[in-house]
Amino acid sequence: MIVWFNPVSGVSGDMLLGALLELGAPLDGIRAAVASTGLTGWALEPERVRRGSLVATHARVRVDEHVPARAAAELRAMVGRSAPEPVAALALRAVTAIAEVEADLHGVPVGEVHLHEIGGVDTVVDTVGVAAALHLLGATDVVCGPLALGSGTLHGSHGTLPLPAPATAALLARAGATVTSTGLPGETVTPTGIALLLAAGTRFGPVPDMTVRAVGYGAGGRDVPGRPNVLQALLGAPAGGEVRSMTLLETTVDDVPGEVLGHLVETLLEAGAADAWLAPVVMKKSRPGQVVSVLVAPERAAGVEELLLRETGSLGVRRSAVERRALPRRTTTVQVGGHAIRIKHGPYGAKPEHDDVARAARALDLPLREVAARALRESALHESAQDELDLGR
């Protein structure tokens, strides 16, 4: 799925999270991802608010009074514990990017930098929450229009600073962001906002060709004179399916136990591979072996390849460039016996997520196939009700 952001009033972590919630990212899944970090003393309580002439969702984070601010090293360790792994990886990239530019600006090692204004609980909730929302929506491509910048100065722990704030300006350069002016005073783009766009591999440009599935508006924390302080977001499927270049990694092994190979496939997928599989072969001298194949986006190929070599002990990997056509898909969530089960929808059918079904089946002491069937029935009822609602509009 494609997510396109229209930041006519700028972008921040809470605006991104609010917009993604309106696109349909499940709140329970986002809260679970944040909770997996071990963070305490927080609550994510989205609110519908009015900003100018529009109603939008403000992803409000409530913090216990005595929760301390955290240094960059602690924040990085915390977001790195979030689950699943793709969520942790994106959140960690965002926090690391902020820490690195702050360290450069103030001439201190990254491990010693203190993030002051963004060193609190809300940073963890915003970064992990946005990462989880993108993952739960099945976002494979993030595109953003020109970022609208405010002007003037900012008063913070380092005194009076120009806008955009130095850390924000450095992150804009890293991201290769396209910017424009709001013509208004005040901060409109925050370090967390641009760091999350950077971490998500955002491209900057016009709306891509896609079939729009949902529209959302994320509210900023204050009203802005002359315009609604909201971030507009569109969720869509690539028109006709997305065709993109991928990297195929392969290695053939004959001395790796089956238990290790089973673990390897799961590990490769958690590390960002689009797909991974095993195929039996007969090698030289009639030795039985396995071909390990991994399909991965080119920008992630180096890290996944290193993992493949490390886990198998293989002495080489074959690389080839391939093209993959990915049909549009979306994810919804249903309840079976009080347990959330994600349903992946494509043009030709729907399928429950196996991990969710297995977890519910164990908890309910029911056969796996029965829980899967109930989840599909619930999904069909929900889709039918939604179609009737759409027809009635």
C-alpha positions as CSV (number, residue, x, y, z in Angstrom):
1,M,0.0,0.0,0.0
2,I,1.0,3.6,-0.6
3,V,0.8,6.4,2.0
4,W,0.9,9.9,0.6
5,F,1.2,12.8,3.1
6,N,0.2,16.4,2.2
7,P,2.0,18.6,4.8
8,V,0.5,22.0,4.0
9,S,0.9,22.9,7.7
10,G,4.0,21.0,8.4
11,V,4.6,17.6,10.1
12,S,5.3,16.3,13.6
13,G,5.2,12.9,15.3
14,D,1.7,13.3,16.7
15,M,0.4,14.6,13.3
16,L,1.7,11.5,11.6
17,L,0.3,9.2,14.2
18,G,-3.1,10.9,14.1
19,A,-3.3,10.8,10.3
20,L,-2.4,7.1,10.2
21,L,-5.0,6.3,12.9
22,E,-7.6,7.9,10.7
23,L,-6.4,5.8,7.7
24,G,-7.4,2.7,9.7
25,A,-4.3,1.7,11.7
26,P,-5.6,-0.3,14.7
27,L,-5.2,1.5,18.0
28,D,-4.8,-1.7,19.9
29,G,-2.0,-2.9,17.7
30,I,-0.2,0.5,18.1
31,R,-0.6,0.4,21.9
32,A,0.8,-3.2,21.9
33,A,3.9,-2.2,20.0
34,V,4.6,0.7,22.3
35,A,4.0,-1.5,25.4
36,S,6.5,-4.1,24.0
37,T,9.3,-1.5,24.6
38,G,8.8,-1.8,28.4
39,L,7.8,1.9,28.6
40,T,5.7,2.8,31.6
41,G,3.8,5.9,32.7
42,W,2.0,6.6,29.4
43,A,-1.3,6.5,27.7
44,L,-2.2,7.0,24.1
45,E,-5.6,8.6,23.9
46,P,-6.6,9.9,20.4
47,E,-9.0,12.8,20.4
48,R,-11.2,14.3,17.7
49,V,-10.4,18.0,17.6
50,R,-11.1,21.0,15.4
51,R,-8.3,22.7,13.7
52,G,-9.5,25.7,11.8
53,S,-12.4,24.5,9.6
54,L,-11.5,20.8,9.8
55,V,-12.0,18.0,12.3
56,A,-8.9,15.8,12.8
57,T,-7.4,13.2,15.1
58,H,-4.9,14.4,17.7
59,A,-2.8,11.5,18.9
60,R,-2.6,12.8,22.5
61,V,0.0,11.2,24.8
62,R,-0.7,11.4,28.5
63,V,2.4,11.0,30.8
64,D,2.6,10.3,34.5
65,E,3.8,13.2,36.5
66,H,7.0,11.7,37.7
67,V,8.3,9.9,34.6
68,P,11.9,11.1,33.9
69,A,13.3,12.3,30.6
70,R,15.6,9.9,28.9
71,A,19.0,10.3,27.2
72,A,19.4,9.2,23.5
73,A,21.2,6.0,24.4
74,E,18.3,4.9,26.6
75,L,15.7,5.9,24.0
76,R,17.5,3.9,21.3
77,A,17.6,0.8,23.6
78,M,14.0,1.2,24.4
79,V,12.6,1.6,20.9
80,G,14.9,-1.2,19.7
81,R,13.0,-3.6,22.0
82,S,9.6,-3.0,20.3
83,A,7.9,-5.8,18.4
84,P,7.7,-6.9,15.6
85,E,11.2,-6.3,14.3
86,P,10.3,-4.1,11.3
87,V,8.6,-1.7,13.8
88,A,11.7,-1.6,16.0
89,A,14.0,-1.1,13.0
90,L,12.1,1.9,11.7
91,A,11.7,3.5,15.1
92,L,15.4,2.9,15.9
93,R,16.4,4.6,12.6
94,A,14.3,7.7,13.5
95,V,15.7,8.1,17.0
96,T,19.3,7.4,15.8
97,A,19.0,10.0,13.1
98,I,17.9,12.6,15.7
99,A,20.7,11.6,18.1
100,E,23.3,11.8,15.3
101,V,22.4,15.3,14.1
102,E,22.2,16.6,17.7
103,A,25.6,15.1,18.5
104,D,27.1,16.8,15.3
105,L,25.5,20.1,16.2
106,H,26.8,20.2,19.8
107,G,30.1,18.4,19.3
108,V,29.5,15.4,21.6
109,P,29.6,11.7,21.0
110,V,26.2,10.1,20.0
111,G,26.2,8.0,23.2
112,E,26.4,11.1,25.4
113,V,23.9,13.3,23.7
114,H,20.8,14.4,25.6
115,L,17.7,15.2,23.5
116,H,16.1,17.7,25.9
117,E,12.8,18.7,24.3
118,I,12.3,15.3,22.7
119,G,13.8,13.1,25.4
120,G,10.5,12.1,27.0
121,V,7.9,9.4,26.9
122,D,6.1,11.0,23.9
123,T,9.2,10.4,21.7
124,V,8.9,6.7,22.2
125,V,5.2,6.6,21.7
126,D,5.4,8.8,18.5
127,T,8.3,6.9,16.9
128,V,7.2,3.4,17.8
129,G,3.5,4.3,17.2
130,V,4.1,5.6,13.7
131,A,6.4,2.7,12.8
132,A,3.7,0.3,14.0
133,A,0.9,2.1,12.2
134,L,2.8,2.0,8.9
135,H,3.5,-1.7,9.4
136,L,-0.1,-2.6,10.3
137,L,-1.4,-0.7,7.3
138,G,0.9,-2.7,5.1
139,A,2.6,0.4,3.8
140,T,5.3,-0.4,1.3
141,D,5.8,3.1,-0.2
142,V,5.7,6.5,1.6
143,V,5.5,9.6,-0.5
144,C,5.3,13.2,0.8
145,G,4.5,16.6,-0.7
146,P,6.5,19.7,0.0
147,L,7.0,20.4,3.7
148,A,5.6,23.7,4.7
149,L,8.1,25.5,6.9
150,G,7.5,28.3,9.3
151,S,9.9,31.2,10.0
152,G,11.3,33.2,12.9
153,T,12.9,31.8,16.0
154,L,12.5,29.1,18.6
155,H,13.1,29.3,22.3
156,G,14.4,26.1,23.9
157,S,17.0,24.7,26.3
158,H,19.8,25.9,24.0
159,G,18.5,29.5,23.9
160,T,17.0,31.2,20.9
161,L,17.5,29.3,17.7
162,P,16.5,30.0,14.1
163,L,13.6,28.2,12.3
164,P,13.7,25.6,11.0
165,A,15.5,24.4,14.2
166,P,19.1,23.3,13.5
167,A,18.3,19.6,14.1
168,T,15.3,19.8,11.8
169,A,17.3,21.6,9.1
170,A,20.0,18.9,9.3
171,L,17.4,16.1,9.0
172,L,15.7,17.9,6.1
173,A,19.1,17.7,4.3
174,R,19.6,14.0,5.1
175,A,16.1,13.2,3.7
176,G,16.5,15.3,0.6
177,A,13.2,16.9,1.5
178,T,11.3,19.3,-0.7
179,V,10.2,22.3,1.2
180,T,8.1,25.4,0.8
181,S,7.1,28.3,3.1
182,T,3.9,28.8,5.1
183,G,4.5,32.5,5.2
184,L,3.7,32.3,8.9
185,P,5.9,32.5,12.0
186,G,6.4,29.5,14.3
187,E,7.7,25.9,14.1
188,T,5.8,23.7,11.7
189,V,8.2,20.8,11.1
190,T,9.7,19.0,14.2
191,P,12.8,16.8,14.4
192,T,10.6,13.8,15.2
193,G,8.3,14.4,12.3
194,I,11.1,14.6,9.6
195,A,13.1,11.9,11.3
196,L,10.2,9.5,10.9
197,L,9.7,10.4,7.3
198,L,13.5,9.8,6.8
199,A,13.4,6.5,8.6
200,A,10.4,5.3,6.5
201,G,12.4,5.9,3.2
202,T,10.0,8.6,2.2
203,R,10.1,10.0,-1.4
204,F,9.1,13.6,-1.9
205,G,6.9,14.4,-4.8
206,P,3.3,14.6,-6.1
207,V,0.5,12.1,-5.5
208,P,1.5,8.8,-7.1
209,D,-0.8,6.9,-9.4
210,M,-3.0,4.9,-7.0
211,T,-6.5,3.8,-6.1
212,V,-7.4,5.7,-2.9
213,R,-8.7,3.5,-0.1
214,A,-8.8,5.9,2.8
215,V,-8.2,9.6,3.8
216,G,-7.1,10.8,7.2
217,Y,-6.2,14.0,9.0
218,G,-3.7,14.2,11.9
219,A,-4.0,17.3,14.1
220,G,-1.1,19.4,15.4
221,G,-1.1,20.5,19.0
222,R,-2.2,24.1,18.4
223,D,-4.2,26.3,16.0
224,V,-2.4,28.1,13.2
225,P,-3.8,31.4,12.0
226,G,-5.1,31.3,8.4
227,R,-5.0,27.5,7.8
228,P,-6.0,24.3,9.5
229,N,-3.1,22.8,11.4
230,V,-3.5,19.3,10.1
231,L,-1.6,16.7,8.1
232,Q,-3.6,15.2,5.3
233,A,-2.9,11.5,4.4
234,L,-4.1,9.3,1.6
235,L,-3.9,5.5,1.7
236,G,-4.0,3.8,-1.7
237,A,-3.2,0.8,-3.8
238,P,-0.9,1.1,-6.8
239,A,-2.9,1.4,-10.0
240,G,-2.8,-2.1,-11.5
241,G,-0.4,-3.4,-8.9
242,E,3.1,-2.1,-8.1
243,V,6.0,-3.3,-10.2
244,R,9.3,-2.6,-8.6
245,S,12.9,-3.9,-8.7
246,M,13.9,-6.4,-6.1
247,T,17.1,-8.3,-5.2
248,L,17.1,-12.1,-5.1
249,L,19.7,-13.6,-2.7
250,E,20.4,-17.4,-2.9
251,T,22.8,-19.7,-1.2
252,T,23.0,-23.6,-1.3
253,V,23.8,-25.4,1.9
254,D,24.2,-29.1,2.8
255,D,25.4,-28.9,6.4
256,V,22.7,-26.8,8.2
257,P,20.2,-28.6,10.4
258,G,16.5,-28.3,9.6
259,E,15.8,-26.5,12.9
260,V,18.3,-23.8,12.0
261,L,16.8,-23.4,8.5
262,G,13.3,-23.0,10.0
263,H,14.6,-20.4,12.4
264,L,16.5,-18.7,9.5
265,V,13.4,-18.1,7.4
266,E,11.5,-16.4,10.3
267,T,14.6,-14.3,11.1
268,L,15.0,-13.2,7.5
269,L,11.4,-12.0,7.3
270,E,11.7,-10.2,10.6
271,A,14.8,-8.4,9.3
272,G,12.9,-6.9,6.4
273,A,12.9,-9.6,3.6
274,A,9.8,-9.5,1.5
275,D,9.8,-13.3,1.2
276,A,12.1,-16.2,2.1
277,W,11.8,-19.9,1.2
278,L,13.7,-23.3,1.1
279,A,13.9,-25.8,-1.8
280,P,15.5,-29.2,-1.6
281,V,18.2,-30.0,-4.2
282,V,20.7,-32.7,-5.0
283,M,24.3,-31.3,-5.0
284,K,27.5,-32.7,-6.3
285,K,28.5,-36.2,-5.2
286,S,24.7,-36.8,-4.8
287,R,24.6,-34.9,-1.5
288,P,21.1,-33.6,-0.4
289,G,21.0,-29.9,0.2
290,Q,18.7,-26.9,0.5
291,V,18.6,-23.7,-1.6
292,V,17.8,-20.7,0.7
293,S,16.2,-18.0,-1.4
294,V,15.4,-14.5,-0.1
295,L,13.5,-11.7,-1.9
296,V,14.4,-8.3,-0.6
297,A,14.2,-4.6,-1.5
298,P,17.6,-3.4,-2.9
299,E,18.1,-0.9,-0.1
300,R,17.9,-3.7,2.5
301,A,19.8,-6.3,0.6
302,A,23.2,-5.7,2.2
303,G,22.0,-6.2,5.8
304,V,19.8,-9.2,4.9
305,E,22.7,-10.8,3.0
306,E,25.0,-10.4,6.0
307,L,22.4,-12.1,8.2
308,L,22.0,-15.0,5.7
309,L,25.8,-15.6,5.7
310,R,26.1,-15.4,9.4
311,E,23.2,-17.7,10.2
312,T,24.1,-20.4,7.6
313,G,27.9,-20.2,7.7
314,S,27.8,-20.3,3.9
315,L,30.9,-19.0,2.0
316,G,29.0,-17.2,-0.7
317,V,25.6,-15.7,-1.9
318,R,24.3,-15.3,-5.4
319,R,22.7,-12.0,-6.2
320,S,20.3,-11.3,-9.1
321,A,18.0,-8.4,-9.9
322,V,14.3,-9.3,-10.4
323,E,11.1,-7.5,-10.8
324,R,8.1,-8.1,-8.6
325,R,4.5,-7.2,-9.3
326,A,2.7,-6.6,-6.0
327,L,-1.1,-6.5,-6.2
328,P,-2.9,-4.0,-4.0
329,R,-3.7,-5.3,-0.5
330,R,-5.0,-3.9,2.7
331,T,-5.4,-5.1,6.3
332,T,-8.4,-5.1,8.6
333,T,-8.9,-6.5,12.1
334,V,-11.7,-8.7,13.5
335,Q,-12.4,-10.1,16.9
336,V,-12.8,-13.8,17.5
337,G,-13.6,-14.7,21.1
338,G,-12.1,-11.4,22.3
339,H,-8.9,-11.9,20.4
340,A,-7.8,-9.6,17.6
341,I,-7.0,-11.2,14.2
342,R,-5.7,-9.3,11.2
343,I,-7.2,-10.1,7.8
344,K,-5.1,-9.4,4.7
345,H,-7.3,-8.5,1.7
346,G,-6.3,-8.8,-2.0
347,P,-8.2,-8.4,-5.2
348,Y,-9.0,-12.1,-5.3
349,G,-9.6,-13.1,-1.7
350,A,-8.8,-12.6,2.0
351,K,-6.7,-14.5,4.4
352,P,-6.3,-14.4,8.2
353,E,-2.8,-13.8,9.6
354,H,-1.5,-17.2,10.8
355,D,0.2,-15.9,13.9
356,D,-2.9,-14.2,15.1
357,V,-5.0,-17.3,14.4
358,A,-2.6,-19.6,16.2
359,R,-2.4,-17.3,19.2
360,A,-6.2,-17.1,19.5
361,A,-6.6,-20.9,18.9
362,R,-4.3,-21.6,21.8
363,A,-6.0,-19.1,24.1
364,L,-9.5,-20.4,23.2
365,D,-8.5,-24.1,23.1
366,L,-10.1,-24.4,19.6
367,P,-8.8,-26.0,16.4
368,L,-6.8,-23.7,14.2
369,R,-9.1,-24.2,11.2
370,E,-12.2,-23.3,13.2
371,V,-10.7,-20.0,14.4
372,A,-9.6,-19.2,10.9
373,A,-13.1,-19.9,9.5
374,R,-14.7,-17.7,12.2
375,A,-12.3,-14.9,11.4
376,L,-13.2,-15.0,7.7
377,R,-16.9,-15.0,8.6
378,E,-16.5,-12.0,10.8
379,S,-14.5,-10.3,8.1
380,A,-17.2,-11.0,5.5
381,L,-19.9,-9.6,7.8
382,H,-17.8,-6.4,8.4
383,E,-17.1,-6.0,4.6
384,S,-20.8,-6.4,3.8
385,A,-21.8,-3.8,6.5
386,Q,-19.2,-1.4,5.1
387,D,-20.5,-1.8,1.6
388,E,-24.1,-1.0,2.8
389,L,-22.8,2.0,4.6
390,D,-21.0,3.2,1.5
391,L,-24.1,2.8,-0.7
392,G,-26.2,4.7,1.8
393,R,-23.9,7.8,1.7
